[in-house]
Amino acid sequence: MTLAEGNDSHPPAPPGSDPKRPARVNPWLMAALSFAAGLAVALVLDYILYRVGLPSKPFIYVAF
C-alpha cells in the first residue's frame, strides 16, 4: 500500500540511513544554543540573587 492509497505510515528511509538514529545536527549550532541557554539561566539566577539582597523597604522609611 502506498501513501496515495491512504497508508498513514512514514515513507521509507533513504538507502544507507538508519531510521533509529536521529539526524545529525551541526555541532556549532548545538554549542551556540547551549551557550545561549546557559547565559539565559545565569542572567535569571543573577537577577534573583540581586533581588534577594535588596531590602524590602527603602532605608529612608526605616529611619522614621
Backbone hydrogen bonds, N-H to C=O, Kabsch-Sander energy under -0.5 kcal/mol:
donor,donor_aa,acceptor,acceptor_aa,energy
5,E,2,T,-0.8
6,G,3,L,-1.4
7,N,2,T,-1.3
17,S,14,P,-1.6
21,R,18,D,-1.1
30,M,26,N,-2.1
31,A,27,P,-2.3
32,A,28,W,-2.2
33,L,29,L,-2.6
34,S,30,M,-2.5
35,F,31,A,-2.4
36,A,32,A,-2.4
37,A,33,L,-2.3
38,G,34,S,-2.4
39,L,35,F,-2.5
40,A,36,A,-2.2
41,V,37,A,-2.2
42,A,38,G,-2.3
43,L,39,L,-2.3
44,V,40,A,-2.0
45,L,41,V,-2.5
46,D,42,A,-2.4
47,Y,43,L,-2.2
48,I,44,V,-2.3
49,L,45,L,-2.5
50,Y,46,D,-2.0
51,R,47,Y,-2.5
52,V,48,I,-2.2
53,G,49,L,-1.4
54,L,50,Y,-0.7
54,L,51,R,-0.6
61,Y,58,P,-1.0
62,V,58,P,-0.9
63,A,59,F,-1.3
64,F,60,I,-0.5
